[in-house]
């Protein structure tokens, strides 16, 4: 629970900074990728098994969700 609250706060802060300073798309993507890595790191351990294939899918899903809520 505390991790999700921390990451949700991070997404809120990223959105507020974007509203205030007009971040470039690459800066927003970097922030979203960082939040996605922080969310997925405890869930998907990095190994050479199926989990390695789940990382790109998980990252795409998380960044997609962040952008969907932004629109």
SULLINWO-V32032 format. One record per pair of residues at least 12 apart in sequence whose C-alpha atoms are under 8 Angstrom apart, sorted by sequence separation. I is the first residue (numbers start at 0). J is the second residue. D is the distance in Angstrom with one decimal. If there is no record, write none. Layout:
I,J,D  I,J,D
//
This chain:
13,27,7.6  39,54,7.8  13,30,7.0  39,57,7.3  39,58,7.8  10,31,7.6  36,58,7.2  35,58,5.9  10,34,7.4  9,34,7.2  32,58,7.1  35,61,5.8  35,62,6.8  6,34,6.4  32,62,6.6  6,37,7.7  31,62,5.9  6,38,7.2  28,62,7.8  31,65,7.2  3,38,7.5  2,38,7.7  10,65,7.8
//
